[in-house]
Amino acid sequence: MIIIMKSGATDAQIDNVIRWIESLGYKAHPSRGVERTIIGAVGDNRDKSYLKLAESLSGVERTMPILKPYKLASRETKEGRTVITVGNVEIGGPRFVVMAGPCAVESEEQMMESAYIAKKGGADILRGGAFKPRTSPYSFQGMEEDGLKLLAMARERTGLPVVTEVVNPADVELVESYADVMQIGARNVQNFALLKEVGQSKKPVLLKRGMMTTIEELLMSAEYILSAGNQRVILCERGIRTFETATRNTLDLSAVPVLKQMTHLPVIVDPSHAAGNWRYVLPLSRAAMAVGADGLIVEVHPEPDHAVSDGVQSLKPEKFYRLMEDIRLLENTLRRDM
């Protein structure tokens, strides 16, 4: 149920409605807009008839049922778009944000060089995997906490915030202590124990769409995080599994405008994992900007031929610089009306 406050409702009236909602056993999620405040009442769906009585409370204009199963992620519960701030970076704002770096943290030399490449090219956030869930148990699994320490070192030297993946609910506290943004990978998009755990965090969460996940299922996964209390969720389209074998996955560009219509959360695109080949990363990145994405997360490696993970889809430095030039040239035109 959504409770819409009157324009000019006082803080005292809003607080009174929030207390009343919570007294009924529901969670209150206020969203303060420019014109008015909307309060989402979320909880057990069995009987919400009592919530209609909110219309008799001082300052309330009307109540309205939330029709979508993803209550807090829905645009029904919030006016405007959510903008998530990471340091000086705004994700979901007017600027097209780029997260760049290697698939995996391999060594101090490799990570520092990658960080300087990302910084020189104009990336906003540095990416790098310390924990690597792999299809094969015999593949490189990541440097774990040693990798997190190298990411922290790279942040200190370049000033770039860092995003890295968390795989195990037991590791959330550890990863949170090092990362500026915690990533939930495609394989864990419906790991509900992990989603609940990052929902307790105050750090932003980058939630990737699964290879076989529908758009609604992605939003329901976001709902797990939001309902646990963490409102800083970034969605990521990274390709889905289809019958096509020419690319690693099929990048669902239509998901971007669809999500923009369905949710207030920012949406970025991962062309590297979608294509599985560096040759397609630049055109797919331009296309992502054209359909309204808020940013990209791309893989960049100083020596892709020697990368321990996903080298074939990683951009060499000169290709990354070209990508960033294209993005900044197109940004004013393509994001003018977003």
N, C-alpha and C positions, 0 to 999 in steps of 0.2 A: 504494500500500500504506500502511496505517496501522499504526503500532507503538504499542501501548498499554502504558504503563509501569505497574508495580505501584504501588498506593497506598503512599506513603512512600518511593518511589525517590529516591535521593540525587542532588544536582546532578552529582556525579562520574559516576554511572551514566548519567544522561541525556546528559551531554556525550560519554561514551564511545560511546553508541549513535549520536549525531549524527555523530561522526567516522567511525564504521564505515559509515554510510549514504553519506557523502560519498566514502569510499574506493572505493565501488562505482560512482561516477559519477553518483549521484542527488543532488538537492537536498533537504535536510532542513528541514522547517517545523514547529518545535515549538509546541504550544499548551498552556499551563499552566493547567489548571482547578483548581477548589477541591479536588477529591478526588484527581485524578491528572493526569499529563501524557500528551498524545497527540502523536506525532511523525509527520507526513506525509512519506513518501518519494516524491518526484515526479520523473519523468524519462521516458526512453525506455520505451515499453510493451512492447517486443518480448520481453523475458525478465526477469521479476521473481522467478523461482524462488529466486534467492539471498537475496532479502529475507526469505523464510520462515525462514532460518537465524537471524534476529534473536531468535527465541524462545529460543535457547540463551544469549543474552547476559544478564549480571547485571542484574537490575532490570526485565526485560521480562516482562509478563504474557502477552501474546499478540499476534499479527499479524492483520490483517484487510484484505482487498482493498477499495479504493475503487471502488464500482460506478458512480458518476457520472462523466461525461466532464469535468465542471468540478470538478477535484479539490480545489483550495484554497478555492473558494467554497462548497463543499458543507458541510452541517451535519455530515457524517461526520467531517470533519477538525478540528472545533472544538466544545468544550463551551460551551454558552451562546451569547450574542449578542455581536457586535462593537460596541463603543461607540467612536466616533471623536471625539476632543477637538479643537476649534478655538478657541484662546484659552480662554475660560471656558465655552464652549458644548459640550455633550455631545450628539452625534447618535447616536440609537439607545438613549439612556437613558430615564429616566422622563418627561422633559419633552418636549412636542411643540414641535419647532423650526420657526421660520418664517424663510425667506430672502425678502427683498422688495427691490424696486427697479425701475428702468426696464429695458426690453429693451436699449436702447443708451445709452451715454454720449454726450451731444450737445454739452454745454457745461459750463463750470464752474458757472454759475448753476443750470442744470437738475439737475446731479448733486448739488450741495450741498443744494438744496431737497429732492430725492428722499431723500437720506440723512437729513435732519432729520425728514422724514415717517416714514420707516422706524423711526427711533429713537423718535420720539414715540409711534408705534403699538405699540411693544414688540417689534419684529422682533429676531431674534437675529443675523442675518447680512445684509449688504447685497449685493445683486446688481446687475450692470450689465455690458453687453457692450462691450468695446473692439474686438474683432475680430468682425465679423458676417458669417457665411456666408449669402448670400441666394439665393433661387431665380433672381432676375434679376440679371445682371451690371451692370445700370444702377441698381440700388437702392443705398442707403447701405450702405457696407461697414464702417463703424466708424472711430473716431479712432485706433485702434492704440495706439502707446506713449503718445501724449498722453492718450488715454482711461485708460490704466493709471495714469498720474500723477494724474489727477483722482480715481480710485478710492482711491489711496493717501492723497490729501489728505482725502477724505471719511472714511476710516478714522481718520485722525489727529484729526479734529474731533469725531467722534461716538463713537469707541471700538468701532465695529462691525467685525468681520472682514469681508472681501470675497470674493465668489466671482465668477469671470469665465471666459469660454470661451477655450480655446486651440484653434486650427484647424489650424495647420501644425506638423509636428514640429520645424521649424527655429526656431519661436517659443517652444518649451516653456521654455527657460532664461530668456528675457525675461519671460514671463508668471509663471513661478514666483517671480521676484525681486520681484514686486509683489503677487501674490494670496495669500490664505490658503487658498483652495480653488480647484483648477483644474477647470473644467467641460469635459466632452466632450459635444458636442451630438448630437442625433439623427442628423444626416447623417454623423457621423464615428464612429458606434458600432462599425463594422467597418473603420475605418481602422487596420489592425494596426500600421503603422509608428508612428502617433501613440500608440496604446495602449502599445506597448513603450517609447516615449520617456517618457511620464508614469509608467510603471512604474519608471523609474530615479529618480523624484523622491521627496522625503520629504514633499511636500505632499499633503493629501487630494485625492482625485479624485471628482468628482460625474459619474457615468456615466449618461447618458440613454438610454432605450430608443428604438430606431429606429422609424420609422413602419411598417415591414414586418418587424420583428424579433420572433421568437418569444422566449418567456421563457428557453428553454434557450440560444438564441443570445446573449441579453443576458448570461447568466451565463458563457458561453464568452468573451465580450469582457472581462468582469471578470477572468476567469482569465488573460488576457494581462497585465493590469496586476499582478495578484497574483504571477504566476510570475516577473515581472521584479524583484520585491522590494518593491513598494509594497503594504502590507497595508491601507492606509487608503482603502477604496473605498466610496462611497455610491451606491446604485442609485436611479434615478428613473423612475417611470412617467409618461409625458407624452402618452399617447394614441396610438392606432394607426389606420392607414387601413382603413376599411371601406366598404361601399356607401352608408352614411348621409352625407347632405350637409347636414343641419340644423346640424351643428357642424363646426368645422375638422377635428378628428379625433374618434375615439371613445375616451373615457377608459376604460381597462380596469381597473376597480376590483378585479376578481377577481385581477388580477396581484399585488396587495399581499399578501393572505393566502397565495397560492400561493408567492410568493417567500419569505415568512416561514417557510414550512414547508421550503423547499428550501435556503435559505442562511442563514448567520449574519450576513450583511452588513445594515446598516440600509437601509431603503427609504423614500423620500419620493415625493411626488406633485406634478406641475406641472399644475394645473387651467387655467391661462391658455392654454398652447399646445394643450391638449386641446380646450377649448371654442372658443377663438378669439373669444370674446365675453364681456365683463366681466359680463354679466347672470347667467351660469351659474357664475361663479367661487366665489361664496359657498356655494351648495348643494353643489357638488362638493368644496369644501374640508371641509365638515362630513362628507360621506360618506367622504372619505379618512381622516379621523380615526376614524370609526366602524369602518372595516374594518381598522384597525391600523397605518396609516402612521406613520412616525416624525417626519414633518414635511411642510412644503410649500415650494415655491418659486413665488412669485407676482409678477406684474408690476404695478408701481405707478408712476404718473407724475403730476406736479403738474398737467399740462395734457394729457391724453390726445389731445384734438382736434388738438394741434400736435406730437404725437410723430412723429419721423421713421421709427419702426419699431413696428409692432404696437400702435398706439394703441387700436384697437377692443377689444382684450382686456385693456387696462391699467385697473386700478382707480383712481378718483379718491381723494384723501386720505380723504374722509369715508367712502367705502365700505370702504377698507382698515381704518380705525379700527373700523368695525362688525364686520368679519371678525375682527379681533384680540379684540374683546370676546367674540364668540361662542366663539372657540377657547378662551380662558382660562376661560369659564364651563363649557364642556363637558369640559375637559381632565381634571379630577379624576374625573369619572364614566366617560368613555369609555376612559381609559388606565389605570384602576385595576387591571385584570386583564391588561394587556399584558405 
